[in-house]
Amino acid sequence: MRLLLVEDDPMIGGGIGRGLRREGFTVDWARDGAAAELALANKVYDLLLLDLGLPRKGGLDVLKTVRGRGARIPVLVITARDAVADRVNGLDAGADDYLVKPFDLDELAARIRALLRRQSGRADPVIKVGTVALNPATHEVTLHGEAVTLSGREFSLLEAFLDRPGVVFSREQLEEKLYGWGEEVESNAIEVHIHALRRKLGQNFIRNIRGVGYMVPRQS
Ligand code: CA
């Protein structure tokens, strides 16, 4: 899952970025409101993590722009301001949740997972497609109830597929899910990860749609 973190404080932004990458998220970090809008216009993000007090353009204005365009991206506001009015304004401007700084990284990660779950219309914290189950919180994957060991990238790729079964992703879309700004992507990286997932989960689990991309079919 690819997140856009918007935070001008270098210490806080660095800490959140490192913590969320350790949790398996792909994180791009914008340092001001204008950079955030540019990023949102150019990439597809699964969630926006938005500070309110920002240089160049305030977080509330960024949020209003996002919602004004009709974007349904989940937005979690992170703010140092403890004034009730700020939180109310954030929620009323279209935020889905908020955390007041300082907060615990485990709580932040759990709230992000809850918002992503809601966005996908799931209530069950474990994602199940056919005989494969994936737990985003514990990073456990099972096939027929047996644990399967995946690398970090393999896990992220599988999560992207299982989150949207039946949806065909192009190689470029999958690269964008897995690799953030400045991360080197080998030209065959996605193929290599898909090969590994098929070896571990079955050759037919991920389908190749010729000329379009890859998908995991819906299964009953
Ligand atoms: Ca700030």
Residues whose N, C-alpha, C, O or C-beta is under 5 A from the ligand:
A	BS01	CA	D8 D51 G53 L54
